[in-house]
Structure formats: structure tokens, C-alpha cells
Amino acid sequence: MSQIQLIQIKNKETGETYWTRKNKKKVERKIELKKFSKALRKHITFKEAKK
């Protein structure tokens, strides 16, 4: 089985989601990425969410 899995990152304020990949072998913690929010029209932090 591949260690790289598809994960969902979500912003709690707007409910927007992005999909990205994460190497589960190297990264054990939940990831946080700065992405562009179309609703707020600025870059904000998106955190890993359950599928």
C-alpha cells in the first residue's frame, strides 16, 4: 500500500475545502496549509480534517 494518501484540508470559518496529498510515513502530525479562500478573498490557514 502506498504511504502517500489523499487528505482533505478544511477551513472552519467558511467551510471551504481543498484536497491534497500527504506522505503518512514522513509526516505523522496533522498538517496546516495557507491557501486562498474564495469567500474571504485572502490567504488563510486550512487544517487537516477527517474524510
N, CA, C and O atoms as a Tripos MOL2 file, in Angstrom:
@<TRIPOS>MOLECULE
protein
  204   203    51     0     0
PROTEIN
NO_CHARGES

@<TRIPOS>ATOM
      1 N           0.8400   -1.1800    0.0000 N.3       1 MET1
      2 CA          0.0000    0.0000    0.0000 C.3       1 MET1
      3 C           0.8860    1.2440    0.0000 C.2       1 MET1
      4 O           1.9250    1.2780    0.6590 O.2       1 MET1
      5 N           0.4720    2.2430   -0.7310 N.am      2 SER2
      6 CA          1.2280    3.4800   -0.8210 C.3       2 SER2
      7 C           1.1070    4.2950    0.4530 C.2       2 SER2
      8 O           0.0400    4.3550    1.0650 O.2       2 SER2
      9 N           2.2080    4.9230    0.8500 N.am      3 GLN3
     10 CA          2.2080    5.7520    2.0550 C.3       3 GLN3
     11 C           1.6530    7.1450    1.7800 C.2       3 GLN3
     12 O           1.3110    7.8750    2.7110 O.2       3 GLN3
     13 N           1.5610    7.5140    0.5000 N.am      4 ILE4
     14 CA          1.0350    8.8370    0.1630 C.3       4 ILE4
     15 C          -0.4730    8.7080   -0.0190 C.2       4 ILE4
     16 O          -0.9490    7.9590   -0.8720 O.2       4 ILE4
     17 N          -1.2200    9.4600    0.8070 N.am      5 GLN5
     18 CA         -2.6660    9.3710    0.7750 C.3       5 GLN5
     19 C          -3.2920   10.7260    0.5040 C.2       5 GLN5
     20 O          -2.7050   11.7660    0.8030 O.2       5 GLN5
     21 N          -4.4710   10.7040   -0.0570 N.am      6 LEU6
     22 CA         -5.2300   11.9110   -0.3230 C.3       6 LEU6
     23 C          -5.9250   12.3380    0.9590 C.2       6 LEU6
     24 O          -6.6040   11.5330    1.5970 O.2       6 LEU6
     25 N          -5.7600   13.6050    1.3430 N.am      7 ILE7
     26 CA         -6.4030   14.1070    2.5570 C.3       7 ILE7
     27 C          -7.1810   15.3780    2.2390 C.2       7 ILE7
     28 O          -6.9320   16.0440    1.2340 O.2       7 ILE7
     29 N          -8.1130   15.6950    3.1040 N.am      8 GLN8
     30 CA         -8.9260   16.8840    2.9500 C.3       8 GLN8
     31 C          -8.4750   17.9230    3.9730 C.2       8 GLN8
     32 O          -8.3120   17.6130    5.1530 O.2       8 GLN8
     33 N          -8.2720   19.1670    3.5110 N.am      9 ILE9
     34 CA         -7.9900   20.2500    4.4450 C.3       9 ILE9
     35 C          -9.1650   21.2120    4.3850 C.2       9 ILE9
     36 O          -9.6870   21.5110    3.3100 O.2       9 ILE9
     37 N          -9.5760   21.6940    5.5590 N.am     10 LYS10
     38 CA        -10.8070   22.4590    5.6660 C.3      10 LYS10
     39 C         -10.5980   23.7040    6.5120 C.2      10 LYS10
     40 O          -9.7910   23.7110    7.4420 O.2      10 LYS10
     41 N         -11.3360   24.7560    6.1770 N.am     11 ASN11
     42 CA        -11.3460   25.9700    6.9870 C.3      11 ASN11
     43 C         -12.6480   25.9920    7.7650 C.2      11 ASN11
     44 O         -13.7250   25.8430    7.1880 O.2      11 ASN11
     45 N         -12.5500   26.1780    9.0850 N.am     12 LYS12
     46 CA        -13.7350   26.1220    9.9400 C.3      12 LYS12
     47 C         -14.6450   27.3310    9.7590 C.2      12 LYS12
     48 O         -15.8660   27.2090    9.8630 O.2      12 LYS12
     49 N         -14.0580   28.5020    9.4880 N.am     13 GLU13
     50 CA        -14.8680   29.7160    9.3370 C.3      13 GLU13
     51 C         -15.8210   29.6270    8.1470 C.2      13 GLU13
     52 O         -17.0230   29.8560    8.2820 O.2      13 GLU13
     53 N         -15.2680   29.2920    6.9810 N.am     14 THR14
     54 CA        -16.0510   29.3290    5.7530 C.3      14 THR14
     55 C         -16.5900   27.9640    5.3380 C.2      14 THR14
     56 O         -17.5440   27.8880    4.5630 O.2      14 THR14
     57 N         -15.9930   26.8880    5.8420 N.am     15 GLY15
     58 CA        -16.4150   25.5440    5.4480 C.3      15 GLY15
     59 C         -15.8370   25.1040    4.1170 C.2      15 GLY15
     60 O         -16.1810   24.0340    3.6150 O.2      15 GLY15
     61 N         -14.9580   25.9210    3.5360 N.am     16 GLU16
     62 CA        -14.3260   25.5810    2.2580 C.3      16 GLU16
     63 C         -13.3500   24.4250    2.4420 C.2      16 GLU16
     64 O         -12.7700   24.2570    3.5150 O.2      16 GLU16
     65 N         -13.1730   23.6330    1.3920 N.am     17 THR17
     66 CA        -12.2500   22.5050    1.4590 C.3      17 THR17
     67 C         -11.3170   22.4920    0.2630 C.2      17 THR17
     68 O         -11.6630   22.9600   -0.8220 O.2      17 THR17
     69 N         -10.1390   21.9530    0.4770 N.am     18 TYR18
     70 CA         -9.1560   21.6590   -0.5610 C.3      18 TYR18
     71 C          -8.7400   20.2100   -0.3650 C.2      18 TYR18
     72 O          -8.8190   19.6860    0.7470 O.2      18 TYR18
     73 N          -8.3000   19.5600   -1.4300 N.am     19 TRP19
     74 CA         -7.7590   18.2020   -1.3520 C.3      19 TRP19
     75 C          -6.2800   18.2640   -1.6720 C.2      19 TRP19
     76 O          -5.8690   18.9720   -2.5910 O.2      19 TRP19
     77 N          -5.4730   17.5200   -0.9130 N.am     20 THR20
     78 CA         -4.0280   17.4970   -1.1180 C.3      20 THR20
     79 C          -3.5000   16.1110   -0.7500 C.2      20 THR20
     80 O          -4.2460   15.2610   -0.2620 O.2      20 THR20
     81 N          -2.2190   15.8970   -0.9880 N.am     21 ARG21
     82 CA         -1.5920   14.6160   -0.6550 C.3      21 ARG21
     83 C          -0.6610   14.7860    0.5340 C.2      21 ARG21
     84 O          -0.1080   15.8610    0.7660 O.2      21 ARG21
     85 N          -0.5010   13.6970    1.2830 N.am     22 LYS22
     86 CA          0.3690   13.7130    2.4580 C.3      22 LYS22
     87 C           1.0740   12.3700    2.5490 C.2      22 LYS22
     88 O           0.4530   11.3190    2.3920 O.2      22 LYS22
     89 N           2.3860   12.4130    2.8060 N.am     23 ASN23
     90 CA          3.1580   11.1980    2.9950 C.3      23 ASN23
     91 C           3.0390   10.7940    4.4630 C.2      23 ASN23
     92 O           3.6630   11.4030    5.3330 O.2      23 ASN23
     93 N           2.2390    9.7690    4.7330 N.am     24 LYS24
     94 CA          1.9610    9.3470    6.1070 C.3      24 LYS24
     95 C           3.2080    8.7730    6.7970 C.2      24 LYS24
     96 O           3.2900    8.7690    8.0250 O.2      24 LYS24
     97 N           4.1730    8.2910    6.0100 N.am     25 LYS25
     98 CA          5.3860    7.7130    6.5820 C.3      25 LYS25
     99 C           6.2870    8.8110    7.1750 C.2      25 LYS25
    100 O           6.9080    8.6130    8.2190 O.2      25 LYS25
    101 N           6.3500    9.9600    6.5040 N.am     26 LYS26
    102 CA          7.2300   11.0410    6.9410 C.3      26 LYS26
    103 C           6.5380   12.0530    7.8400 C.2      26 LYS26
    104 O           7.1770   12.6160    8.7280 O.2      26 LYS26
    105 N           5.2440   12.3010    7.6330 N.am     27 VAL27
    106 CA          4.5140   13.3280    8.3780 C.3      27 VAL27
    107 C           3.4460   12.6530    9.2310 C.2      27 VAL27
    108 O           2.4580   12.1380    8.7070 O.2      27 VAL27
    109 N           3.6460   12.6590   10.5420 N.am     28 GLU28
    110 CA          2.7000   11.9860   11.4350 C.3      28 GLU28
    111 C           1.6640   12.9390   12.0110 C.2      28 GLU28
    112 O           0.5720   12.5120   12.3880 O.2      28 GLU28
    113 N           1.9920   14.2220   12.0830 N.am     29 ARG29
    114 CA          1.0650   15.1900   12.6710 C.3      29 ARG29
    115 C           0.0250   15.6370   11.6380 C.2      29 ARG29
    116 O           0.1560   15.3540   10.4470 O.2      29 ARG29
    117 N          -0.9960   16.3330   12.1100 N.am     30 LYS30
    118 CA         -1.9870   16.9000   11.1950 C.3      30 LYS30
    119 C          -1.3830   18.1320   10.5480 C.2      30 LYS30
    120 O          -0.7220   18.9300   11.2120 O.2      30 LYS30
    121 N          -1.6100   18.2840    9.2530 N.am     31 ILE31
    122 CA         -0.9870   19.3950    8.5450 C.3      31 ILE31
    123 C          -1.8900   20.6200    8.5080 C.2      31 ILE31
    124 O          -3.1160   20.5220    8.5700 O.2      31 ILE31
    125 N          -1.2380   21.7820    8.4050 N.am     32 GLU32
    126 CA         -1.9130   23.0630    8.2420 C.3      32 GLU32
    127 C          -1.2480   23.7620    7.0660 C.2      32 GLU32
    128 O          -0.0240   23.8840    7.0230 O.2      32 GLU32
    129 N          -2.0490   24.2190    6.1150 N.am     33 LEU33
    130 CA         -1.5190   24.9060    4.9510 C.3      33 LEU33
    131 C          -2.2200   26.2400    4.7670 C.2      33 LEU33
    132 O          -3.4100   26.3720    5.0540 O.2      33 LEU33
    133 N          -1.4780   27.2260    4.2870 N.am     34 LYS34
    134 CA         -2.0870   28.5130    3.9460 C.3      34 LYS34
    135 C          -2.5560   28.4180    2.5030 C.2      34 LYS34
    136 O          -1.7570   28.1810    1.5970 O.2      34 LYS34
    137 N          -3.8550   28.6020    2.2930 N.am     35 LYS35
    138 CA         -4.4520   28.5440    0.9650 C.3      35 LYS35
    139 C          -5.3390   29.7680    0.7670 C.2      35 LYS35
    140 O          -5.6550   30.4740    1.7250 O.2      35 LYS35
    141 N          -5.7340   30.0130   -0.4630 N.am     36 PHE36
    142 CA         -6.5780   31.1570   -0.7700 C.3      36 PHE36
    143 C          -8.0460   30.8020   -0.5520 C.2      36 PHE36
    144 O          -8.5310   29.7930   -1.0640 O.2      36 PHE36
    145 N          -8.7440   31.6330    0.2050 N.am     37 SER37
    146 CA        -10.1690   31.4570    0.4350 C.3      37 SER37
    147 C         -10.9300   32.3370   -0.5490 C.2      37 SER37
    148 O         -10.7540   33.5560   -0.5620 O.2      37 SER37
    149 N         -11.7730   31.7250   -1.3690 N.am     38 LYS38
    150 CA        -12.5520   32.4890   -2.3450 C.3      38 LYS38
    151 C         -13.6200   33.3220   -1.6520 C.2      38 LYS38
    152 O         -13.9520   34.4100   -2.1220 O.2      38 LYS38
    153 N         -14.1580   32.8350   -0.5500 N.am     39 ALA39
    154 CA        -15.2040   33.5520    0.1720 C.3      39 ALA39
    155 C         -14.6650   34.8150    0.8440 C.2      39 ALA39
    156 O         -15.2870   35.8750    0.7830 O.2      39 ALA39
    157 N         -13.4920   34.6890    1.4900 N.am     40 LEU40
    158 CA        -12.9040   35.8250    2.1940 C.3      40 LEU40
    159 C         -11.9620   36.6520    1.3190 C.2      40 LEU40
    160 O         -11.5840   37.7680    1.6740 O.2      40 LEU40
    161 N         -11.5870   36.0800    0.1610 N.am     41 ARG41
    162 CA        -10.6860   36.7170   -0.8010 C.3      41 ARG41
    163 C          -9.3300   37.0740   -0.1940 C.2      41 ARG41
    164 O          -8.7970   38.1560   -0.4380 O.2      41 ARG41
    165 N          -8.7780   36.1480    0.6030 N.am     42 LYS42
    166 CA         -7.4320   36.3100    1.1560 C.3      42 LYS42
    167 C          -6.8940   34.9380    1.5440 C.2      42 LYS42
    168 O          -7.6340   33.9540    1.5530 O.2      42 LYS42
    169 N          -5.6120   34.8750    1.8630 N.am     43 HIS43
    170 CA         -4.9860   33.6200    2.2790 C.3      43 HIS43
    171 C          -5.2640   33.3860    3.7580 C.2      43 HIS43
    172 O          -5.0700   34.2730    4.5900 O.2      43 HIS43
    173 N          -5.7200   32.1760    4.0710 N.am     44 ILE44
    174 CA         -5.9990   31.7920    5.4520 C.3      44 ILE44
    175 C          -5.5100   30.3740    5.6970 C.2      44 ILE44
    176 O          -5.1610   29.6650    4.7530 O.2      44 ILE44
    177 N          -5.4810   29.9560    6.9500 N.am     45 THR45
    178 CA         -4.9890   28.6320    7.3150 C.3      45 THR45
    179 C          -6.0960   27.5940    7.1830 C.2      45 THR45
    180 O          -7.2020   27.7710    7.6930 O.2      45 THR45
    181 N          -5.7740   26.5150    6.4900 N.am     46 PHE46
    182 CA         -6.6640   25.3640    6.3630 C.3      46 PHE46
    183 C          -6.0360   24.2220    7.1430 C.2      46 PHE46
    184 O          -4.8310   23.9940    7.0280 O.2      46 PHE46
    185 N          -6.8190   23.4980    7.9330 N.am     47 LYS47
    186 CA         -6.3140   22.4010    8.7460 C.3      47 LYS47
    187 C          -6.8700   21.0750    8.2530 C.2      47 LYS47
    188 O          -7.9570   21.0080    7.6790 O.2      47 LYS47
    189 N          -6.0950   20.0250    8.4910 N.am     48 GLU48
    190 CA         -6.4940   18.6810    8.0710 C.3      48 GLU48
    191 C          -7.7900   18.2530    8.7680 C.2      48 GLU48
    192 O          -7.9490   18.4340    9.9760 O.2      48 GLU48
    193 N          -8.7040   17.6880    7.9900 N.am     49 ALA49
    194 CA         -9.9810   17.2310    8.5150 C.3      49 ALA49
    195 C         -10.1750   15.7580    8.1740 C.2      49 ALA49
    196 O          -9.4870   15.2140    7.3100 O.2      49 ALA49
    197 N         -11.1070   15.1260    8.8550 N.am     50 LYS50
    198 CA        -11.4150   13.7360    8.5460 C.3      50 LYS50
    199 C         -12.1750   13.6770    7.2340 C.2      50 LYS50
    200 O         -12.8690   14.6250    6.8660 O.2      50 LYS50
    201 N         -12.0440   12.5670    6.5330 N.am     51 LYS51
    202 CA        -12.7260   12.4020    5.2430 C.3      51 LYS51
    203 C         -14.2100   12.2780    5.4030 C.2      51 LYS51
    204 O         -14.9280   12.1340    4.4130 O.2      51 LYS51
@<TRIPOS>BOND
     1     1     2 1
     2     2     3 1
     3     3     4 2
     4     3     5 am
     5     5     6 1
     6     6     7 1
     7     7     8 2
     8     7     9 am
     9     9    10 1
    10    10    11 1
    11    11    12 2
    12    11    13 am
    13    13    14 1
    14    14    15 1
    15    15    16 2
    16    15    17 am
    17    17    18 1
    18    18    19 1
    19    19    20 2
    20    19    21 am
    21    21    22 1
    22    22    23 1
    23    23    24 2
    24    23    25 am
    25    25    26 1
    26    26    27 1
    27    27    28 2
    28    27    29 am
    29    29    30 1
    30    30    31 1
    31    31    32 2
    32    31    33 am
    33    33    34 1
    34    34    35 1
    35    35    36 2
    36    35    37 am
    37    37    38 1
    38    38    39 1
    39    39    40 2
    40    39    41 am
    41    41    42 1
    42    42    43 1
    43    43    44 2
    44    43    45 am
    45    45    46 1
    46    46    47 1
    47    47    48 2
    48    47    49 am
    49    49    50 1
    50    50    51 1
    51    51    52 2
    52    51    53 am
    53    53    54 1
    54    54    55 1
    55    55    56 2
    56    55    57 am
    57    57    58 1
    58    58    59 1
    59    59    60 2
    60    59    61 am
    61    61    62 1
    62    62    63 1
    63    63    64 2
    64    63    65 am
    65    65    66 1
    66    66    67 1
    67    67    68 2
    68    67    69 am
    69    69    70 1
    70    70    71 1
    71    71    72 2
    72    71    73 am
    73    73    74 1
    74    74    75 1
    75    75    76 2
    76    75    77 am
    77    77    78 1
    78    78    79 1
    79    79    80 2
    80    79    81 am
    81    81    82 1
    82    82    83 1
    83    83    84 2
    84    83    85 am
    85    85    86 1
    86    86    87 1
    87    87    88 2
    88    87    89 am
    89    89    90 1
    90    90    91 1
    91    91    92 2
    92    91    93 am
    93    93    94 1
    94    94    95 1
    95    95    96 2
    96    95    97 am
    97    97    98 1
    98    98    99 1
    99    99   100 2
   100    99   101 am
   101   101   102 1
   102   102   103 1
   103   103   104 2
   104   103   105 am
   105   105   106 1
   106   106   107 1
   107   107   108 2
   108   107   109 am
   109   109   110 1
   110   110   111 1
   111   111   112 2
   112   111   113 am
   113   113   114 1
   114   114   115 1
   115   115   116 2
   116   115   117 am
   117   117   118 1
   118   118   119 1
   119   119   120 2
   120   119   121 am
   121   121   122 1
   122   122   123 1
   123   123   124 2
   124   123   125 am
   125   125   126 1
   126   126   127 1
   127   127   128 2
   128   127   129 am
   129   129   130 1
   130   130   131 1
   131   131   132 2
   132   131   133 am
   133   133   134 1
   134   134   135 1
   135   135   136 2
   136   135   137 am
   137   137   138 1
   138   138   139 1
   139   139   140 2
   140   139   141 am
   141   141   142 1
   142   142   143 1
   143   143   144 2
   144   143   145 am
   145   145   146 1
   146   146   147 1
   147   147   148 2
   148   147   149 am
   149   149   150 1
   150   150   151 1
   151   151   152 2
   152   151   153 am
   153   153   154 1
   154   154   155 1
   155   155   156 2
   156   155   157 am
   157   157   158 1
   158   158   159 1
   159   159   160 2
   160   159   161 am
   161   161   162 1
   162   162   163 1
   163   163   164 2
   164   163   165 am
   165   165   166 1
   166   166   167 1
   167   167   168 2
   168   167   169 am
   169   169   170 1
   170   170   171 1
   171   171   172 2
   172   171   173 am
   173   173   174 1
   174   174   175 1
   175   175   176 2
   176   175   177 am
   177   177   178 1
   178   178   179 1
   179   179   180 2
   180   179   181 am
   181   181   182 1
   182   182   183 1
   183   183   184 2
   184   183   185 am
   185   185   186 1
   186   186   187 1
   187   187   188 2
   188   187   189 am
   189   189   190 1
   190   190   191 1
   191   191   192 2
   192   191   193 am
   193   193   194 1
   194   194   195 1
   195   195   196 2
   196   195   197 am
   197   197   198 1
   198   198   199 1
   199   199   200 2
   200   199   201 am
   201   201   202 1
   202   202   203 1
   203   203   204 2
@<TRIPOS>SUBSTRUCTURE
     1 MET1         2 RESIDUE 1 A MET
     2 SER2         6 RESIDUE 1 A SER
     3 GLN3        10 RESIDUE 1 A GLN
     4 ILE4        14 RESIDUE 1 A ILE
     5 GLN5        18 RESIDUE 1 A GLN
     6 LEU6        22 RESIDUE 1 A LEU
     7 ILE7        26 RESIDUE 1 A ILE
     8 GLN8        30 RESIDUE 1 A GLN
     9 ILE9        34 RESIDUE 1 A ILE
    10 LYS10       38 RESIDUE 1 A LYS
    11 ASN11       42 RESIDUE 1 A ASN
    12 LYS12       46 RESIDUE 1 A LYS
    13 GLU13       50 RESIDUE 1 A GLU
    14 THR14       54 RESIDUE 1 A THR
    15 GLY15       58 RESIDUE 1 A GLY
    16 GLU16       62 RESIDUE 1 A GLU
    17 THR17       66 RESIDUE 1 A THR
    18 TYR18       70 RESIDUE 1 A TYR
    19 TRP19       74 RESIDUE 1 A TRP
    20 THR20       78 RESIDUE 1 A THR
    21 ARG21       82 RESIDUE 1 A ARG
    22 LYS22       86 RESIDUE 1 A LYS
    23 ASN23       90 RESIDUE 1 A ASN
    24 LYS24       94 RESIDUE 1 A LYS
    25 LYS25       98 RESIDUE 1 A LYS
    26 LYS26      102 RESIDUE 1 A LYS
    27 VAL27      106 RESIDUE 1 A VAL
    28 GLU28      110 RESIDUE 1 A GLU
    29 ARG29      114 RESIDUE 1 A ARG
    30 LYS30      118 RESIDUE 1 A LYS
    31 ILE31      122 RESIDUE 1 A ILE
    32 GLU32      126 RESIDUE 1 A GLU
    33 LEU33      130 RESIDUE 1 A LEU
    34 LYS34      134 RESIDUE 1 A LYS
    35 LYS35      138 RESIDUE 1 A LYS
    36 PHE36      142 RESIDUE 1 A PHE
    37 SER37      146 RESIDUE 1 A SER
    38 LYS38      150 RESIDUE 1 A LYS
    39 ALA39      154 RESIDUE 1 A ALA
    40 LEU40      158 RESIDUE 1 A LEU
    41 ARG41      162 RESIDUE 1 A ARG
    42 LYS42      166 RESIDUE 1 A LYS
    43 HIS43      170 RESIDUE 1 A HIS
    44 ILE44      174 RESIDUE 1 A ILE
    45 THR45      178 RESIDUE 1 A THR
    46 PHE46      182 RESIDUE 1 A PHE
    47 LYS47      186 RESIDUE 1 A LYS
    48 GLU48      190 RESIDUE 1 A GLU
    49 ALA49      194 RESIDUE 1 A ALA
    50 LYS50      198 RESIDUE 1 A LYS
    51 LYS51      202 RESIDUE 1 A LYS
